[in-house]
């Protein structure tokens, strides 16, 4: 996932921003053809990745509350479904030093979102929280609290961890085998839902009261009384990010939204069909799970200007030094003696390397190295150019009208239900999109012209879960 906007403001008509009135809401009874499929949009706060352009003079703090507030207010002005915060539980290391692209001092996500609940009215608030190094009672209580404080806007992005490096930060240390990550996560989510449902319903909308709960499973054996009333949404929205077969199955069984990296139309359609096809065996329908890839954009007044800006952003995202770091993540060996403007290493990767800690090595390092070499040979690319080509590619590049058309095509043709936008600038990376693309989506009837409900579930078109127990 990579970049967003760059360069001076385009010289065109004054920005109008999102329309507040427009086509009728989806499902309203009007004459004519049925309403088109609506796009869901979310905003990802940039940070610990190779998307962010740190050197841009418009780049601001990654840890001050004003940055989070600016991006959240922009997303709400654009009528987005939710604001999304990623989080790690340990600073990543490279050769024993904190990785250059990590953010030191980033506040804890649920704390940030609790503060944002006070300065937003409708925007959903999604936190990434690890199911490996947390406990159901404590986390279910924090999420229920956020849902109450925000009036039903909380979401939980469920992630897992299998590395001992992260586990060193926690009392029990160690780690879970990869095979156990999703079994624990599935039981964690199910247990949290048991806790949210454990309060007895009140009469005439009044708060109910706690009832005893008891859960006994492979990973958790807990009992007692839950301290917070059932959340306004019933259950906070559950988001899951995972493209593996286990991740897809977990999403089909338990998630409301899946965050994916499938950015091309063909790959998106294949992923969409695969995951939606898994829902029926869990008694779920296609509308019960929203598929939202993480994507980026670059806008220009002309296609040529947008391409020029995209090329410049790629150069900014991957410096020669960071190109070497990216290659070392694949090869697992010290490549500091190599020239970034020279050829790729002609040595084999070390599959058992611990040179990089806390960063996932994507796929088989031998296969990745060979893929990079093939690309380098075919296009005559240096090491630096190869890393730019493979790790810093924008998803949607063009004029606002062209980007609106591409986004609409993805959703109309079932390659996605919507998108989580990952801008390259903090905190103003969404401003141009909201001003120039959102109104065009509204004119197409492809995006809402106002919030039609108060909760995140209503924004996503998800029903409130039935109370169990």
Secondary structure, DSSP 8 states (H G I E B T S, - for coil): ------SS---SS----S-SS-S--TT---SSS------EEEEE---SSS---TTSTT---SSSHHHHHHHHHHHHHTT-SEEEE---SS--EETTEE-TT--TT---HHHHHHHHHTT-SS-EEEEEEESSSS-HHHHHHHHHHHHHHHTS-EEEEEE----HHHHTTSTT-S---HHHHHHHHHHHHHHHHHHHT-EE--GGG---EE-EEEEE-SS-EEEEE-SS--BTTBS-EEEEE--SHHHHHHHHHH-SEEEE---SHHHHHHHHHHHHHTGGGGT--GGGSEEEEEE-EEE-SSHHHHHHHHHHHHHHHS-HHHHHHHHHHHH-S--TTS-TTS----S---TT--SEESS---S-HHHHHHHHHHHHHHHT--HHHHHHHHH---SEEE-HHHHHHHHHHHHHTTS-SEEEEE-SSTTTTTHHHHHHTHHHHHHTT-S-SS--SSSHHHHHT--------
